[in-house]
Amino acid sequence: MLQLSSVYKVFNEGTADEKVSLQHINLTVEAGDFVTIIGSNGAGKSTLMNIISGVLFPDEGEVMIGGKKVTTLPEYKRSKMIGRVFQDPMAGTAPSMTIEENLAMAYARNRKRSLRNGLTKANRTFFKEALSSLHLGLEDRFKAKVGLLSGGERQALSLLMASFTKPDLLLLDEHTAALDPSRAALITSLTKEIVHANGLTTLMVTHNMQQAIDLGNRLIMMDKGQIIVEVKEEEKKTLTVEGLLQLFQRIKGEQLVNDRAILS
């Protein structure tokens, strides 16, 4: 489904501020995989997500999605095959538009339809059924402006919108980090339900090591622009935070006090 071949990205090349963000990354994600990605700030996680989504282009290497080379394809053209939820709950929705209008826009992402045509009686029924699956009562607030929703409600709506059209790839970029613990737990639970129900191929960046272990069938750890740890499904089932820290320590030869040492 997704293949990155020797992807290299450097910022401010040739200056005193030069920073190599990705060092010839190779990664293959099969259809249906749910890969969690952890690493410290500056490890290259966000750059990786931006390269996959088309926000950035690699300086070297190749990106393929669904067998199609998309290395230089801009973000707006990849949007038909990629859904993305950001850390900021304000980023994934249009606050001045209603819930139903936001859903209609998301639904039309890979269809040649206008917003007006997207708000048919049949579509409204479908939208309300989808909203009810969130268990937040949003189906009863269909005409409410999204800007009036709480951060958790907006993030739940963003998650639903990103998965609406069953994209080839779902990218979750620290999508629970800005929420309080109870709302983060809700969005984590909804993420698991939505990904499983739709069989979505998913990459999720998180700073929460326990969340990275609990969700998905694969886990990768990044450090200084490289993938330094990859844990596959069978090993992941018995993995603990302590075990993951020990694995990092063996590879890097560094003593870690706790998960914040590498993930904050």
The 8 nearest C-alpha neighbors of each residue, nearest first, counted from 0:
[[1, 65, 29, 30, 64, 28, 66, 2],
 [2, 0, 64, 28, 63, 27, 65, 29],
 [1, 3, 27, 63, 26, 62, 28, 4],
 [2, 4, 62, 26, 25, 61, 6, 27],
 [3, 5, 25, 61, 60, 6, 2, 24],
 [6, 4, 23, 60, 24, 25, 7, 3],
 [7, 5, 60, 23, 24, 4, 59, 57],
 [6, 8, 23, 21, 59, 22, 58, 57],
 [9, 7, 21, 58, 57, 20, 19, 6],
 [8, 10, 19, 20, 18, 12, 11, 7],
 [9, 11, 18, 12, 17, 19, 8, 20],
 [12, 10, 17, 14, 16, 13, 18, 9],
 [11, 13, 17, 10, 14, 9, 18, 16],
 [12, 14, 17, 11, 15, 16, 10, 18],
 [15, 13, 16, 17, 12, 11, 18, 10],
 [14, 16, 17, 13, 11, 12, 18, 10],
 [17, 15, 14, 11, 18, 12, 10, 13],
 [18, 16, 11, 12, 14, 15, 10, 13],
 [19, 17, 10, 9, 20, 16, 11, 12],
 [18, 20, 9, 21, 8, 10, 22, 17],
 [19, 21, 224, 43, 9, 8, 18, 22],
 [22, 20, 224, 7, 8, 19, 43, 23],
 [21, 23, 7, 224, 24, 225, 20, 19],
 [24, 22, 5, 6, 7, 21, 25, 60],
 [23, 25, 6, 5, 22, 225, 21, 26],
 [26, 24, 4, 3, 5, 23, 6, 27],
 [27, 25, 3, 2, 24, 28, 4, 1],
 [26, 28, 2, 1, 3, 29, 25, 0],
 [29, 27, 1, 0, 32, 2, 26, 30],
 [28, 30, 0, 32, 31, 27, 1, 200],
 [31, 29, 0, 200, 32, 28, 199, 1],
 [30, 32, 200, 199, 198, 29, 33, 201],
 [33, 31, 200, 29, 30, 34, 201, 28],
 [32, 34, 215, 201, 216, 200, 202, 217],
 [35, 33, 217, 202, 218, 215, 32, 201],
 [34, 36, 203, 218, 211, 202, 204, 219],
 [37, 35, 204, 219, 220, 203, 218, 205],
 [38, 36, 220, 205, 206, 204, 221, 219],
 [39, 37, 221, 220, 262, 42, 222, 261],
 [38, 40, 262, 261, 42, 263, 41, 222],
 [39, 41, 42, 263, 38, 262, 43, 261],
 [40, 42, 43, 39, 223, 20, 44, 222],
 [41, 43, 222, 223, 224, 39, 40, 221],
 [42, 44, 224, 46, 20, 41, 45, 21],
 [45, 43, 47, 46, 42, 48, 204, 221],
 [46, 44, 48, 47, 43, 49, 172, 204],
 [45, 47, 49, 43, 48, 44, 50, 20],
 [46, 48, 44, 50, 45, 49, 43, 51],
 [49, 47, 45, 51, 46, 50, 52, 44],
 [48, 50, 54, 46, 52, 55, 51, 47],
 [49, 51, 55, 47, 53, 48, 56, 52],
 [52, 50, 48, 49, 53, 47, 62, 54],
 [51, 53, 49, 50, 54, 74, 48, 77],
 [54, 52, 74, 73, 55, 50, 51, 49],
 [53, 55, 49, 74, 52, 50, 56, 73],
 [56, 54, 50, 53, 49, 57, 46, 52],
 [55, 57, 50, 71, 53, 58, 70, 54],
 [58, 56, 8, 59, 7, 6, 60, 50],
 [59, 57, 8, 7, 56, 60, 9, 6],
 [60, 58, 7, 57, 6, 8, 61, 5],
 [61, 59, 6, 5, 4, 7, 57, 58],
 [60, 62, 4, 70, 3, 6, 63, 5],
 [63, 61, 70, 3, 69, 2, 68, 4],
 [62, 64, 68, 2, 67, 69, 1, 66],
 [65, 63, 1, 67, 66, 0, 2, 68],
 [64, 66, 0, 67, 1, 63, 167, 68],
 [65, 67, 64, 63, 68, 0, 1, 2],
 [68, 66, 63, 64, 65, 69, 62, 0],
 [67, 69, 63, 70, 62, 64, 66, 61],
 [70, 68, 72, 63, 71, 62, 67, 64],
 [69, 71, 62, 61, 72, 68, 56, 63],
 [72, 70, 69, 56, 73, 53, 57, 68],
 [71, 73, 69, 70, 53, 76, 74, 77],
 [74, 72, 53, 76, 75, 71, 77, 54],
 [73, 75, 53, 77, 76, 54, 52, 78],
 [76, 74, 78, 77, 73, 79, 53, 72],
 [75, 77, 74, 78, 73, 72, 79, 80],
 [76, 78, 74, 79, 75, 80, 81, 73],
 [79, 77, 81, 75, 80, 76, 74, 82],
 [80, 78, 109, 77, 81, 108, 76, 166],
 [79, 81, 166, 167, 78, 77, 168, 82],
 [82, 80, 168, 78, 166, 169, 79, 167],
 [81, 83, 161, 169, 166, 170, 162, 168],
 [84, 82, 170, 169, 161, 171, 81, 85],
 [83, 85, 171, 174, 172, 158, 91, 157],
 [86, 84, 172, 174, 87, 171, 90, 83],
 [85, 87, 174, 173, 172, 176, 177, 88],
 [86, 88, 89, 90, 85, 177, 174, 91],
 [89, 87, 154, 90, 150, 153, 86, 91],
 [88, 90, 87, 91, 92, 153, 94, 150],
 [91, 89, 87, 88, 92, 85, 86, 93],
 [90, 92, 157, 89, 84, 88, 85, 93],
 [91, 93, 90, 94, 157, 89, 101, 145],
 [92, 94, 96, 95, 101, 145, 91, 146],
 [95, 93, 146, 145, 96, 92, 144, 89],
 [96, 94, 93, 144, 146, 145, 97, 92],
 [97, 95, 144, 94, 93, 100, 145, 101],
 [98, 96, 144, 100, 143, 142, 99, 145],
 [97, 99, 101, 141, 100, 145, 143, 142],
 [98, 100, 102, 97, 101, 141, 103, 142],
 [101, 99, 103, 97, 102, 98, 96, 104],
 [102, 100, 104, 98, 103, 99, 97, 105],
 [101, 103, 99, 105, 100, 104, 106, 160],
 [102, 104, 100, 106, 117, 101, 105, 99],
 [105, 103, 101, 107, 102, 106, 114, 100],
 [104, 106, 102, 108, 107, 103, 160, 101],
 [105, 107, 103, 104, 108, 102, 163, 164],
 [108, 106, 110, 104, 105, 109, 112, 103],
 [109, 107, 105, 106, 110, 79, 104, 78],
 [108, 110, 79, 107, 111, 164, 106, 78],
 [109, 111, 107, 112, 108, 106, 79, 113],
 [112, 110, 107, 109, 113, 108, 116, 117],
 [113, 111, 110, 107, 116, 117, 114, 115],
 [112, 114, 116, 115, 117, 111, 107, 104],
 [115, 113, 117, 116, 103, 104, 118, 112],
 [114, 116, 113, 117, 118, 119, 112, 103],
 [117, 115, 113, 118, 114, 112, 119, 103],
 [116, 118, 114, 103, 115, 119, 113, 112],
 [119, 117, 116, 115, 122, 123, 103, 114],
 [118, 120, 122, 121, 117, 123, 116, 115],
 [119, 121, 123, 122, 124, 118, 125, 117],
 [122, 120, 124, 119, 123, 125, 118, 126],
 [121, 123, 125, 119, 124, 120, 126, 118],
 [124, 122, 126, 120, 125, 121, 119, 127],
 [123, 125, 121, 127, 122, 126, 128, 120],
 [124, 126, 122, 128, 123, 127, 129, 121],
 [125, 127, 123, 129, 128, 124, 122, 130],
 [128, 126, 138, 130, 124, 129, 125, 131],
 [129, 127, 131, 125, 126, 130, 124, 132],
 [128, 130, 126, 127, 132, 131, 125, 133],
 [131, 129, 127, 138, 132, 128, 133, 137],
 [130, 132, 128, 133, 129, 134, 138, 127],
 [131, 133, 130, 129, 134, 128, 135, 127],
 [132, 134, 131, 135, 130, 189, 155, 129],
 [135, 133, 132, 131, 136, 130, 137, 138],
 [134, 136, 133, 137, 131, 152, 130, 138],
 [137, 135, 138, 139, 134, 131, 140, 130],
 [136, 138, 140, 139, 135, 130, 141, 131],
 [137, 139, 127, 130, 136, 140, 141, 131],
 [138, 140, 137, 136, 141, 127, 142, 131],
 [141, 139, 137, 143, 138, 142, 136, 98],
 [140, 142, 98, 138, 99, 143, 139, 137],
 [141, 143, 97, 140, 98, 99, 144, 139],
 [144, 142, 97, 140, 141, 98, 145, 147],
 [143, 145, 97, 146, 96, 147, 95, 98],
 [144, 146, 94, 147, 148, 97, 98, 143],
 [145, 147, 94, 144, 148, 95, 93, 96],
 [148, 146, 145, 144, 149, 143, 94, 153],
 [149, 147, 145, 146, 152, 153, 150, 144],
 [148, 150, 152, 151, 153, 147, 146, 154],
 [151, 149, 153, 152, 88, 154, 148, 178],
 [150, 152, 154, 153, 149, 182, 155, 178],
 [151, 153, 155, 149, 154, 150, 148, 156],
 [154, 152, 156, 150, 155, 151, 88, 148],
 [153, 155, 157, 88, 151, 156, 152, 158],
 [156, 154, 152, 158, 153, 157, 151, 186],
 [155, 157, 153, 159, 154, 158, 160, 152],
 [158, 156, 154, 160, 91, 159, 155, 161],
 [159, 157, 155, 161, 156, 160, 154, 84],
 [158, 160, 156, 162, 157, 161, 163, 155],
 [161, 159, 163, 157, 162, 105, 158, 156],
 [162, 160, 82, 158, 159, 163, 83, 157],
 [161, 163, 165, 159, 160, 164, 82, 158],
 [164, 162, 160, 165, 161, 159, 106, 105],
 [163, 165, 166, 162, 106, 161, 109, 108],
 [164, 166, 162, 163, 167, 197, 199, 161],
 [167, 165, 80, 168, 81, 164, 82, 162],
 [166, 168, 80, 81, 200, 165, 169, 199],
 [169, 167, 81, 200, 166, 201, 82, 170],
 [168, 170, 201, 82, 83, 81, 200, 202],
 [171, 169, 83, 202, 201, 203, 82, 172],
 [172, 170, 203, 84, 174, 83, 173, 204],
 [171, 173, 85, 204, 174, 86, 203, 84],
 [174, 172, 205, 86, 204, 176, 175, 171],
 [173, 175, 86, 172, 85, 171, 176, 84],
 [176, 174, 183, 178, 173, 177, 86, 186],
 [175, 177, 173, 178, 174, 86, 183, 205],
 [178, 176, 175, 86, 87, 179, 174, 88],
 [179, 177, 183, 175, 176, 182, 180, 151],
 [178, 180, 182, 181, 183, 177, 176, 151],
 [181, 179, 183, 182, 184, 178, 185, 175],
 [182, 180, 184, 183, 179, 185, 178, 186],
 [181, 183, 185, 184, 179, 151, 180, 178],
 [184, 182, 180, 175, 186, 178, 185, 181],
 [183, 185, 187, 181, 182, 186, 180, 188],
 [186, 184, 182, 188, 183, 187, 189, 181],
 [185, 187, 189, 183, 188, 184, 190, 182],
 [188, 186, 184, 190, 185, 189, 183, 191],
 [187, 189, 185, 191, 186, 190, 184, 192],
 [190, 188, 186, 192, 191, 187, 193, 185],
 [191, 189, 187, 193, 188, 192, 186, 194],
 [190, 192, 188, 189, 194, 193, 195, 187],
 [193, 191, 189, 195, 190, 194, 196, 188],
 [194, 192, 196, 190, 195, 191, 189, 197],
 [195, 193, 199, 197, 191, 196, 192, 198],
 [194, 196, 198, 192, 193, 197, 191, 199],
 [197, 195, 193, 194, 198, 192, 199, 191],
 [196, 198, 199, 194, 195, 193, 165, 162],
 [199, 197, 195, 31, 194, 196, 200, 193],
 [200, 198, 194, 197, 31, 201, 169, 168],
 [199, 201, 31, 32, 168, 30, 33, 169],
 [200, 202, 33, 169, 168, 199, 170, 34],
 [203, 201, 34, 170, 35, 33, 171, 169],
 [202, 204, 171, 35, 36, 172, 170, 34],
 [205, 203, 36, 172, 173, 35, 37, 171],
 [204, 206, 173, 207, 37, 36, 203, 211],
 [207, 205, 262, 37, 208, 38, 263, 204],
 [206, 208, 210, 205, 209, 211, 262, 37],
 [207, 209, 211, 210, 206, 212, 240, 258],
 [210, 208, 212, 211, 207, 213, 240, 239],
 [211, 209, 213, 207, 212, 208, 214, 205],
 [210, 212, 208, 35, 209, 214, 213, 207],
 [211, 213, 209, 210, 214, 208, 235, 238],
 [214, 212, 210, 211, 209, 215, 236, 235],
 [215, 213, 211, 212, 210, 191, 216, 35],
 [214, 216, 33, 34, 217, 35, 213, 32],
 [215, 217, 232, 33, 34, 32, 231, 214],
 [218, 216, 34, 231, 232, 230, 215, 33],
 [219, 217, 35, 230, 34, 229, 36, 231],
 [218, 220, 229, 36, 228, 230, 35, 37],
 [221, 219, 37, 228, 38, 36, 226, 227],
 [222, 220, 226, 38, 225, 42, 227, 37],
 [221, 223, 42, 225, 224, 38, 227, 226],
 [224, 222, 42, 225, 43, 41, 221, 20],
 [223, 225, 21, 43, 20, 22, 42, 222],
 [224, 226, 222, 221, 223, 22, 227, 21],
 [227, 225, 221, 220, 228, 222, 219, 224],
 [226, 228, 221, 220, 225, 222, 229, 250],
 [229, 227, 220, 219, 226, 230, 221, 247],
 [228, 230, 219, 218, 231, 220, 227, 226],
 [231, 229, 218, 217, 235, 219, 234, 228],
 [232, 230, 217, 234, 235, 233, 229, 216],
 [231, 233, 216, 235, 217, 234, 236, 230],
 [232, 234, 235, 236, 231, 237, 216, 230],
 [235, 233, 236, 232, 231, 237, 230, 238],
 [234, 236, 238, 232, 237, 233, 231, 230],
 [235, 237, 234, 233, 238, 232, 212, 216],
 [238, 236, 235, 234, 239, 233, 212, 242],
 [239, 237, 235, 236, 242, 234, 243, 212],
 [240, 238, 242, 241, 243, 237, 212, 209],
 [241, 239, 243, 242, 244, 209, 208, 238],
 [240, 242, 244, 239, 243, 245, 238, 257],
 [243, 241, 239, 245, 240, 244, 238, 246],
 [242, 244, 246, 240, 245, 241, 239, 247],
 [245, 243, 247, 241, 246, 242, 248, 240],
 [244, 246, 248, 242, 247, 243, 241, 249],
 [245, 247, 243, 249, 244, 248, 242, 250],
 [248, 246, 244, 250, 245, 249, 251, 243],
 [247, 249, 245, 252, 253, 251, 246, 250],
 [250, 248, 246, 252, 247, 251, 245, 253],
 [249, 251, 247, 248, 252, 246, 227, 253],
 [250, 252, 248, 253, 249, 247, 227, 246],
 [253, 251, 248, 249, 250, 254, 247, 255],
 [252, 254, 248, 251, 255, 249, 247, 250],
 [253, 255, 248, 256, 252, 251, 245, 249],
 [256, 254, 257, 260, 253, 248, 244, 258],
 [255, 257, 260, 254, 258, 259, 244, 261],
 [258, 256, 259, 255, 260, 244, 261, 241],
 [257, 259, 260, 261, 262, 208, 244, 256],
 [260, 258, 262, 263, 261, 257, 256, 206],
 [261, 259, 258, 257, 262, 255, 263, 256],
 [262, 260, 39, 259, 258, 263, 38, 255],
 [261, 263, 39, 259, 206, 38, 260, 258],
 [262, 259, 261, 39, 260, 40, 206, 258]]
